[in-house]
Amino acid sequence: MTDEGRLERLSGMLKRRGFLLPAYEIHGGAKGLYDFGPVGGRMRSRVNQHWLNHWLQLGNVVELSCPTITPYAVLEASGHVGEFSDFMTECEACGEASRADTLLEPHHPNPDALKMDELQTLLDDVQPACPACGAQAWGAVKAQNLMFNTTIGAGDSGRPGFLRPETAQGMFTSFNALHRHFRERLPFGAMQVGKGYRNEIAPRQGMIRLREFNMAELEYFIDPEAPLSDDLTPWDDHPMTLIPDGGEPVQMTLSAACKKDLIRHTTVARFMGITRNFLVDIGIDPARLRFRQHEQDEMAHYAMDCWDAEIEGSYGWIECVGIAHRGCYDLREPRKGDGQDPACPKRI
């Protein structure tokens, strides 16, 4: 049986047994939207709770619950209004919209790292077939912001806003309250589980690309002047598959990777280790798990370093976790306009 046939059988089984159901099916459905059925809903709740319990063991991490509706000013200050985009193109025969990098995956080792003009050149050169109609004629590549617009309030007093593309911004805007809660002592963290919304250009591959999805995020705040003292010895007996920026896969412990400066911060390495433990706990095969470092030209606008935990499945290697060193970006940038200083007083 082909991979496509196996996936169709799996999708049918998940639907029959109440794990996943196409949303609004009686009205024709909508791409990128799914219901968790009676069994799937229970399973999701158990995974969510296991994730929360896993990180609460750190002792200096608390749970938050922030609104999903976000004012325009918040996401403008964070850089999402200007930067949170994918490159898209449209089939000139049927009008189907597709992500340019997805079309080019069979023809380039990492098309996600290509700039718009590079994507256009490669697209014109290889002329991939349209997944909807098979034609090989494509329009110009352009940037498409992925956030859903909304209006907060009614009439002329309504304010522009978005459905949140990530849960992180609520935790950053709560930083002062968190800092007081932890008696103005670093390090500390905040986490939440909730819905995120991204107007994906072409949601495909089942549950991998959705327009509304469940997210679990943790933000950990550290003193950048404190000595690096994260204990990585718990993973000395568990070498991991690491793919450094522009390099080949290597088997290496987290301690060795930090000594070789492959991982640029020991806190990032420790969180990679804790993430690995969680994924193995919920049943991921360690042989199908790897950590890939983002290349410099694919790094998010806020990141100083970023490693993705990727799992091998029917669609190849798929990112399931991103572990980013965001520096001070998310505390400094939103406050430039109001003149506030994001610095924290240090207790001696």
Beta strands, then each sheet from edge to edge (+ up, - down):
strand 1: 20-22
strand 2: 34-36
strand 3: 61-63
strand 4: 69-71
strand 5: 85-90
strand 6: 97-99
strand 7: 142-145
strand 8: 148-152
strand 9: 159-163
strand 10: 188-197
strand 11: 212-221
strand 12: 240-243
strand 13: 250-252
strand 14: 289-293
strand 15: 305-313
strand 16: 316-325
sheet 1: 1+ 2-
sheet 2: 3+ 10+ 11-
sheet 3: 4+ 9- 8+
sheet 4: 6+ 5- 7+
sheet 5: 13+ 12- 14- 15+ 16-
end
